[in-house]
Amino acid sequence: MKEDTYSSGLGAIGFIGAGKVGFSMGKYLSDSGEHLSGYYSKTQESAEQAAIFTGAKAFDNIRDLVNSSDTLFITVPDKEISGVWDCMRKACDLKGKTVLHMSGASTCALFSGIIDTGAYGFSLHPLCAVSDRYQSHKTLSTAVFTIEVSDSSDETYNLKANAIRTAMIHAGNMIVDIRPEDKVLYHAAAVVASNMTVGLVFMAEQMLKRTGFTDEEASKALSPLIKGTMDNILRQGSVNALTGPVERNDVETVSKHLTKLTEQESEVYKALTKALIEIGKIRHEDADYSGMEELL
Ligand SMILES: NC(=O)c1ccc[n+]([C@@H]2O[C@H](COP(=O)([O-])OP(=O)(O)OC[C@H]3O[C@@H](n4cnc5c(N)ncnc54)[C@H](OP(=O)(O)O)[C@@H]3O)[C@@H](O)[C@H]2O)c1
């Protein structure tokens, strides 16, 4: 909801790259009371559609967008960020501007030579999937954002970082500081929680199919297990959600499982069993997992 008195300090926000994240963040921030200057994109059509969607303006050149903006979100694909930045620093006066990209794995090192431009660089990342230009803004409120903070000795840099934090908190998000050297590990954690879960479910489906399940039967059979486990993790936390043979320290069952797995499945099973033993040790301080550990 717009409020006349609200100001995060971001000023006019311009987007370079009118794709899924550009559309969604623009709409989300505009609905939260931020002022958008507009969009520039590779194709004028995308910039115009994003401008219509967010009630902002479409620009046909990057310099005019930069001149009309205090804060620039570079929401192009990761491999394009350096090129766009290069173009901005050569063509535009960036003094005092806040510039940020939204890549999960990359840092502000992509903004080479930023000190000479007088701009202040950040990366801001939502821990969620943004899959649809017109729908994903509705789910952004559930995302935790991370802001990469590097130069906290500079007063203006801190003011700019605070403006970003204020905007996200005002929109309803939790925002966490992350150091540049931790971004890759942070991004890997997100991949483990989302993409790797997909890989594990796929692996379980293949195993069920070897017992005679059809695709449909396997998917239906796993559904309550997956949903129940996710519910338990979200409700109780991962440590309390664990059930099954590792939690029971049932070495015999784990040993039998390993006889039926392919080499690749066995590697994954063993690696994750080691992680589950860590949970078992937290849950049962006195339990002896040495038999299980030897098996692996
Ligand atoms: N999607 C996600 O789930 C997600 C989540 C978190 C963070 N991110 C990050 O958000 C950023 C954008 O991702 P996205 O998913 O929104 O990608 P996307 O849907 O592919 O959109 C990127 C847009 O950038 C424009 N573009 C490409 N090259 C350009 C250039 N040289 N100059 C100007 N515009 C250019 C394209 O516009 P045209 O349509 O005009 O060709 C395209 O629509 C990436 O850094 C990504 O890592 C994505």
Ligand as a Chemical Component Dictionary entry (heavy atoms), coordinates in Angstrom:
data_LIG
# 
_chem_comp.id                   LIG 
_chem_comp.type                 NON-POLYMER 
_chem_comp.pdbx_formal_charge   0 
_chem_comp.three_letter_code    LIG 
# 
loop_
_chem_comp_atom.comp_id 
_chem_comp_atom.atom_id 
_chem_comp_atom.alt_atom_id 
_chem_comp_atom.type_symbol 
_chem_comp_atom.charge 
_chem_comp_atom.model_Cartn_x 
_chem_comp_atom.model_Cartn_y 
_chem_comp_atom.model_Cartn_z 
_chem_comp_atom.pdbx_ordinal 
LIG N1  N1  N 0  14.459 -16.307 -11.676 1  
LIG C1  C1  C 0  14.817 -16.587 -10.429 2  
LIG O1  O1  O 0  14.266 -17.504 -9.798  3  
LIG C2  C2  C 0  15.850 -15.748 -9.730  4  
LIG C3  C3  C 0  15.887 -15.759 -8.326  5  
LIG C4  C4  C 0  16.823 -14.969 -7.673  6  
LIG C5  C5  C 0  17.713 -14.194 -8.407  7  
LIG N2  N2  N 1  17.655 -14.197 -9.789  8  
LIG C6  C6  C 0  18.609 -13.337 -10.512 9  
LIG O2  O2  O 0  17.897 -12.280 -11.133 10 
LIG C7  C7  C 0  18.580 -11.873 -12.329 11 
LIG C8  C8  C 0  17.617 -11.900 -13.503 12 
LIG O3  O3  O 0  17.099 -13.208 -13.654 13 
LIG P1  P1  P 0  15.691 -13.483 -14.371 14 
LIG O4  O4  O 0  15.270 -14.838 -13.920 15 
LIG O5  O5  O -1 14.777 -12.339 -14.225 16 
LIG O6  O6  O 0  16.150 -13.599 -15.900 17 
LIG P2  P2  P 0  15.249 -13.428 -17.197 18 
LIG O7  O7  O 0  13.832 -13.759 -16.903 19 
LIG O8  O8  O 0  15.945 -14.146 -18.296 20 
LIG O9  O9  O 0  15.278 -11.865 -17.493 21 
LIG C9  C9  C 0  16.417 -11.171 -17.827 22 
LIG C10 C10 C 0  16.029 -10.047 -18.773 23 
LIG O10 O10 O 0  17.197 -9.293  -19.038 24 
LIG C11 C11 C 0  17.094 -8.722  -20.311 25 
LIG N3  N3  N 0  18.435 -8.629  -20.877 26 
LIG C12 C12 C 0  19.261 -9.619  -21.259 27 
LIG N4  N4  N 0  20.428 -9.126  -21.667 28 
LIG C13 C13 C 0  20.335 -7.771  -21.542 29 
LIG C14 C14 C 0  21.218 -6.701  -21.810 30 
LIG N5  N5  N 0  22.448 -6.916  -22.289 31 
LIG N6  N6  N 0  20.776 -5.437  -21.570 32 
LIG C15 C15 C 0  19.553 -5.215  -21.086 33 
LIG N7  N7  N 0  18.657 -6.196  -20.826 34 
LIG C16 C16 C 0  19.063 -7.458  -21.032 35 
LIG C17 C17 C 0  16.176 -9.616  -21.136 36 
LIG O11 O11 O 0  15.241 -8.726  -21.650 37 
LIG P3  P3  P 0  14.418 -8.868  -23.034 38 
LIG O12 O12 O 0  13.152 -9.557  -22.596 39 
LIG O13 O13 O 0  14.269 -7.455  -23.377 40 
LIG O14 O14 O 0  15.228 -9.694  -23.996 41 
LIG C18 C18 C 0  15.513 -10.547 -20.110 42 
LIG O15 O15 O 0  14.116 -10.469 -20.141 43 
LIG C19 C19 C 0  19.772 -12.840 -12.484 44 
LIG O16 O16 O 0  20.902 -12.215 -11.930 45 
LIG C20 C20 C 0  19.353 -14.033 -11.629 46 
LIG O17 O17 O 0  20.457 -14.767 -11.120 47 
LIG C21 C21 C 0  16.758 -14.952 -10.459 48 
# 
loop_
_chem_comp_bond.comp_id 
_chem_comp_bond.atom_id_1 
_chem_comp_bond.atom_id_2 
_chem_comp_bond.value_order 
_chem_comp_bond.pdbx_ordinal 
LIG N1  C1  SING 1  
LIG C1  O1  DOUB 2  
LIG C1  C2  SING 3  
LIG C2  C3  SING 4  
LIG C2  C21 DOUB 5  
LIG C3  C4  DOUB 6  
LIG C4  C5  SING 7  
LIG C5  N2  DOUB 8  
LIG N2  C6  SING 9  
LIG N2  C21 SING 10 
LIG C6  O2  SING 11 
LIG C6  C20 SING 12 
LIG O2  C7  SING 13 
LIG C7  C8  SING 14 
LIG C7  C19 SING 15 
LIG C8  O3  SING 16 
LIG O3  P1  SING 17 
LIG P1  O4  DOUB 18 
LIG P1  O5  SING 19 
LIG P1  O6  SING 20 
LIG O6  P2  SING 21 
LIG P2  O7  DOUB 22 
LIG P2  O8  SING 23 
LIG P2  O9  SING 24 
LIG O9  C9  SING 25 
LIG C9  C10 SING 26 
LIG C10 O10 SING 27 
LIG C10 C18 SING 28 
LIG O10 C11 SING 29 
LIG C11 N3  SING 30 
LIG C11 C17 SING 31 
LIG N3  C12 SING 32 
LIG N3  C16 SING 33 
LIG C12 N4  DOUB 34 
LIG N4  C13 SING 35 
LIG C13 C14 SING 36 
LIG C13 C16 DOUB 37 
LIG C14 N5  SING 38 
LIG C14 N6  DOUB 39 
LIG N6  C15 SING 40 
LIG C15 N7  DOUB 41 
LIG N7  C16 SING 42 
LIG C17 O11 SING 43 
LIG C17 C18 SING 44 
LIG O11 P3  SING 45 
LIG P3  O12 DOUB 46 
LIG P3  O13 SING 47 
LIG P3  O14 SING 48 
LIG C18 O15 SING 49 
LIG C19 O16 SING 50 
LIG C19 C20 SING 51 
LIG C20 O17 SING 52 
# 
